[in-house]
Amino acid sequence: MAINIVTFLVGVIFIVLGISNMKGNISSLHSYHRNRVSEEDRIPFGKQVGLGTIIIGIGIIVFSILSAITQYTENNAFVLIGTALLIATLVAGLVISFRAMIKYNKGIF
């Protein structure tokens, strides 16, 4: 049960960071990205990276909830669905974030 709470909180942190990024505060990102994004691109870049981060956070939260349901019902279908959703949201969030990095930074590293 404690691991589900920690996982849920990690998802919440991702969402908070994503919201912060969407507002133009990209200070949570690596200095490479902060230095290479122009001032006028900071807001659109932050919105796209923030959206990707929020999607990942939602996936983590849903996974933690479905994992908790699995513990109470002893039905492994919930954790399998949660894992599939986590993978899908992780891929979607990373694709959105990487596309923004490539567009505004000309690279991800």
SULKA-V277718 format. One line per field, one symbol per residue. ss: DSSP state (~ for helix, > for strand, _ for the rest). psi: psi as a letter, one per 20 degrees, with the letter a starting at -180 (. if undefined). A space follows every 50 residues. Layout:
ss=???
psi=???
This chain:
ss=_~~~~~~~~~~~~~~~~~~~~~________~~~~~~__~~~~~~~~~~~~ ~~~~~~~~~~~~~~~~~~~~~~~___~~~~~~~~~~~~~~~~~~~~~~~~ ~~~~~____
psi=hhhhgggghggggggghgggghjinkiirqhgghhiprghigghghgghg ggggggggggggghghhghghhikoihghggggghggghgggghggghgg ggghikri.
